[in-house]
C-alpha cells in the first residue's frame, strides 16, 4: 500500500484506494502523546519534521526528522506524494509511536477525501488530524473571531471539516479528521493544543524544526 508513484494518474488511483480505507470513528484510546508533522523544501530535497508533545503538560518530549530527495512535483491535491515518503521515514525513527498525529495539511477536506493526514493515517493505522492554514475545498460561513467558535466546512453536501478559531481575533484554521477520529474530537484536540497561539503547539514546533534544518542545508 505504501506506493509513491511519479505520475498524477497513478497517484489519483492510490488516493481512491486510500479514501475507501478511511475510518472516521471515535478515538479508541486515551491520548497521552501527540506529534506535530510539517515539511519544508530546499533545492531538490524534502525535509520532514516531527515534534512529539506530552498531551497533558504540552511539553515537547522528542524531535525527529528525515531529509531525502524530492521525487514528486508540487500539484495541489497531491501533497502526500510530495511530502509523504520523507514523513514516513522520519516516523520510523521514533522510539515509540504517538497516540495521535497532527499534520500540517488536509484530512478528508480534499477533492477525493484523501488529504495528506488521511493518507498518512491509513498507512500507519494511527489517528490523524489535518490542520491547514488555508482552504483546499468546500464552503462555510465565517465563525465569530472568538476562540472555540467554528463553522462546518461543506463539500459536495457533506461536512468534511471545521473552520475553527483558535485565538481571539485571529484567522481561522481549517480542521478535518484524517483517520480514526471524529470531527468533534479533532476540534477538541486542536483547541487543547492551542493555549496561546493560533497554531497548535506540536505543529508550531515541527515548523520551527523544519525551518532550522532548512537553514542548515542552505549553509
C-alpha positions in Angstrom: 0.0 0.0 0.0 2.9 2.3 0.6 3.5 3.2 -3.0 4.8 6.6 -4.2 4.2 7.0 -8.0 5.6 9.8 -10.0 2.6 10.3 -12.3 -0.6 12.1 -11.3 -2.8 9.5 -12.9 -1.3 6.7 -10.8 -1.4 8.9 -7.7 -5.1 9.5 -8.2 -5.8 5.8 -8.2 -4.0 5.4 -4.9 -6.0 8.2 -3.4 -9.2 6.5 -4.4 -8.0 3.4 -2.6 -6.9 5.4 0.5 -10.4 7.0 0.6 -12.0 3.6 0.7 -10.0 2.7 3.8 -10.6 5.8 5.9 -12.5 5.1 9.1 -13.8 8.1 11.0 -14.7 6.6 14.3 -14.3 7.8 17.9 -10.8 7.6 19.4 -10.2 4.1 20.9 -7.6 5.1 23.4 -6.7 8.0 25.7 -4.3 10.5 24.2 -1.1 10.7 26.1 1.3 11.8 23.3 0.6 13.8 20.2 3.1 14.5 17.3 3.0 17.6 15.0 4.2 17.0 11.5 5.4 19.5 9.0 7.7 19.6 5.9 9.9 22.1 4.1 11.8 22.1 0.8 15.2 23.3 -0.2 16.5 22.8 -3.7 15.7 19.2 -4.6 15.3 17.9 -1.0 12.3 17.3 1.2 12.7 17.9 5.0 10.2 16.1 7.2 10.0 17.3 10.8 8.1 15.7 13.7 7.8 17.2 17.2 6.3 15.0 20.0 4.4 16.5 22.9 3.0 15.2 26.1 -0.7 15.8 25.7 -1.3 16.8 29.3 1.6 19.1 30.0 2.1 20.3 26.4 5.8 19.9 26.8 8.0 18.8 23.9 9.4 15.4 24.6 11.1 14.5 21.3 12.1 15.6 17.9 12.7 13.6 14.7 13.5 14.4 11.1 14.4 13.0 7.8 15.8 14.6 4.7 15.6 13.0 1.2 15.4 13.8 -2.4 12.0 15.1 -3.6 10.5 12.7 -6.1 7.1 14.3 -6.9 6.2 17.7 -8.2 4.1 20.3 -6.5 0.5 19.6 -7.6 -2.4 20.9 -5.5 -4.4 18.0 -4.0 -1.4 15.6 -4.2 0.7 16.9 -1.3 1.0 13.4 0.3 3.0 12.1 -2.7 5.5 15.0 -2.3 5.9 15.0 1.5 4.7 11.5 2.5 7.9 9.5 1.8 10.0 11.7 4.0 7.4 11.9 6.7 7.1 8.1 6.9 10.9 7.8 7.0 11.0 10.3 9.9 8.2 8.4 11.7 10.2 5.2 11.6 13.0 6.9 13.5 10.7 7.4 16.5 11.4 5.2 19.6 7.6 4.7 20.1 4.6 5.9 18.1 2.5 8.8 19.4 -1.2 8.3 20.1 -2.2 10.9 17.5 -0.6 12.8 14.6 -1.5 16.4 13.8 -0.4 17.1 10.2 0.0 20.5 8.5 -2.4 19.8 5.7 -5.8 18.4 5.0 -7.7 15.2 6.1 -10.9 14.5 4.3 -11.4 18.1 3.3 -9.9 17.2 -0.1 -11.2 16.7 -3.6 -11.0 12.9 -3.2 -11.4 12.9 0.6 -7.8 11.7 0.8 -5.6 14.6 2.0 -2.2 14.0 3.5 -3.5 13.5 7.0 -5.9 10.8 5.8 -3.2 9.2 3.6 -0.6 9.0 6.4 -3.2 7.9 8.9 -4.3 5.0 6.8 -0.7 3.9 6.0 0.3 4.0 9.7 -3.1 2.9 11.1 -3.0 5.8 13.6 -5.4 8.6 14.5 -4.7 11.7 12.4 -6.0 15.3 12.1 -5.4 17.7 9.2 -4.7 21.2 10.3 -4.4 23.7 7.5 -3.9 27.5 7.3 -5.9 27.7 4.0 -8.9 26.1 2.4 -8.5 23.5 -0.3 -12.2 22.7 -0.9 -15.6 23.5 0.4 -17.7 26.4 1.6 -18.6 27.7 5.0 -19.9 30.6 7.0 -17.4 32.8 8.8 -17.3 32.0 12.5 -17.1 34.7 15.2 -13.5 35.7 15.9 -13.5 34.2 19.4 -11.5 31.1 20.4 -13.6 28.0 20.1 -16.0 29.4 17.5 -16.3 27.3 14.4 -18.4 26.7 11.3 -18.9 23.5 9.4 -17.0 23.2 6.2 -19.2 21.7 3.5 -18.1 20.0 0.3 -20.5 18.2 -2.1 -23.3 18.4 0.5 -21.1 16.8 3.2 -19.4 18.2 6.3 -15.8 17.5 5.7 -14.2 19.7 8.4 -14.4 22.8 10.5 -13.4 26.4 10.1 -12.1 26.9 13.6 -10.9 30.0 15.5 -8.1 29.0 17.9 -7.2 32.5 19.2 -9.3 35.6 19.7 -9.1 38.0 16.7 -7.0 35.7 14.6 -7.7 34.0 11.3 -9.4 30.6 11.3 -7.7 27.2 10.8 -9.2 24.5 8.6 -9.5 21.3 10.6 -10.5 18.0 9.1 -10.4 14.5 10.5 -7.9 12.3 8.8 -8.4 8.7 10.1 -9.6 7.0 13.3 -11.1 10.2 14.9 -14.3 12.2 14.6 -14.6 15.8 13.6 -15.8 16.8 17.1 -12.8 15.1 18.7 -10.5 16.7 16.2 -11.8 20.2 17.2 -11.4 19.5 20.9 -7.9 18.2 20.4 -6.8 21.3 18.4 -8.3 23.7 20.9 -6.5 21.9 23.7 -3.2 22.2 21.8 -3.6 26.0 21.2 -3.3 27.6 24.7 -1.5 30.7 23.5 -1.1 30.9 19.7 -3.1 30.3 16.6 -1.3 27.2 15.6 -1.3 24.0 17.7 1.9 23.7 19.7 3.1 20.5 18.1 2.8 22.0 14.6 4.5 25.2 15.7 7.4 23.1 17.0 7.6 21.0 13.9 7.5 24.1 11.7 10.3 25.6 13.7 12.4 22.4 13.4 11.9 22.2 9.6 12.9 25.8 9.2 16.1 25.3 11.3 17.0 22.3 9.2 16.4 24.2 6.0 18.8 27.0 7.1 21.4 24.4 8.0 21.1 22.8 4.5 21.3 26.2 2.9 24.6 26.8 4.8 
